[in-house]
Amino acid sequence: MKLSFYGAAGEVTGSCNMFTVEGKKFLVDCGMFQGAQFNEEKNREPFPFNPAELSGVIVTHAHLDHVGRLPLLVKNGYEGSFFATPPTAELTELLLQDALHIMLYNHSHGGAPVLYDSTDIAKVMERFKTVDYKEKTKLSPEVFFTLHDVGHIFGSAFVEVEAGGKKIVFSGDVGNANVPILKDTESLPKDIDALVCESTYGNRLHETVTKRSEILLELISKAIARGGTLMVPSFSFERTQELIYELNNLVDRKKLLPRVPIFLDSPLAIKATRVYLKYPEYYDREAEVLRKSGDDLFDFPGLVITETPEESKKINHTPGPKIVVAGSGMMNGGRILHHALRYLSDEKSTLLIIGFQAEGTLGRKILDGQTPVDVMGEKVRVNCQVKSIGALSAHADQEKLLSWIGKAKPKKVLLNHGEKSVSEILAKKLKDDFDIDAAPADFGTEIEI
């Protein structure tokens, strides 16, 4: 079996892994590269392989950096199937339609290219074959795969591939510890010949789980006391639902926060939440108990859903203090930009970062202390408070990654989805702590297993 890396190798986004068995080529994920611009130039470059020659594509989860180029595969000749869990398939369709909407907007407001159209998305969705966790599935007479719950976002999975007496695992993205709603990450299988594993936070430790609500309560309380707008740029899948779940806990269940207007200003997140409600069997035990008791996990007094542009504009007329949760999570598109334009310069307001910010994105620039910043073509000074919290990240930190990998002791670990320096730190820790052969994956390299 041969492994090849065509994305998220030496960087965080653009996931695209290939494995080849007896001449047949298969992909795990095919995502967008993300940075300063929504549609990075690298997304427009030809694939370093012929999509028409692929025999199958497995999707780990519905984040744009894992699924954003699936329509380009069919546009360039791929005629096979896409495999994923049922929630991932539904969320992928929402995400691709949203990405197309943003590309069309950017094209009409500046001529940015559009990668694909609705016909390409429809072809992708027609070819999805949904697979449940732990359901061993045949890709070809000699190749089988099994999806396991990785606890990253709703329906996310790591992929166990068995072929020719070898066992390879692709982690996708590994979930944080003990997050609301999701079940815990399943253990890795034993006797792994090679593990391709993400390393986004391979050099960092998140705040402890017990402190999650305490930190969030303190940050939000202080933001409300300032009397301004608390802006939370949030990824539409999982971070938003987890945050709304936590706010429900703090405002309604425990009554620890004063009731102020909370706006969920993300059409994509609103639609995604409906998918969450459709698949309660994917909830963890706590969320399932609450659901059965009649608790509406994602709705409570004070929460305002603003799905249409007209509803969104009304937020501006609501005086502070108020909370606005809006996409996109890295501030490289979406409605959060309109709020950033209005409130970044306001000393009473607060920006709360709750997810990873890729290099070159507006969120990363603000987090790094840059001011002024460019927002929708305008220079805006960052006078608001800027805070971040790692405990709400969707990604495992170094401690969890080391524990997860160390218990399975794979023969070889190839680290992707991380800035090169971060992957190198995690690789050294794996070698020092567990004597595991570990190294960063390099773009375009081919490795025989």
Secondary structure, 3 states (H helix, E strand, C coil): CEEEECCCCCCCCCCCEEEEECCEEEEECCCCCCCCCCCCHHHHCCCCCCHHHEEEEECCCCCHHHHCCHHHHHHCCCCCCEEECHHHHHHHHHHHHHHHHHHHHHHHCCCCCCCCCHHHHHHHHHCEEECCCCCCEEEECCEEEEEEECCCCCCCEEEEEEECCEEEEECCCCECCCCCCECCCCCCCCCCCEEEEECCECCCCCCCHHHHHHHHHHHHHHHHHHCCEEEEECCCCCHHHHHHHHHHHHHHHCCCCCCCCEEEECHHHHHHHHHHHHCHHHECHHHHHHHHCCCCCCCCCCEEECCCHHHHHHHHHCCCCEEEEECCCCCCCCCHHHHHHHHCCCCCCEEEECCCCCCCCHHHHHHCCCCCEEECCEEECCCCEEEECHHHCCECEHHHHHHHHHHHCCCEEEEECCCHHHHHHHHHHHHHHHCCEEEECCCCCEEEC
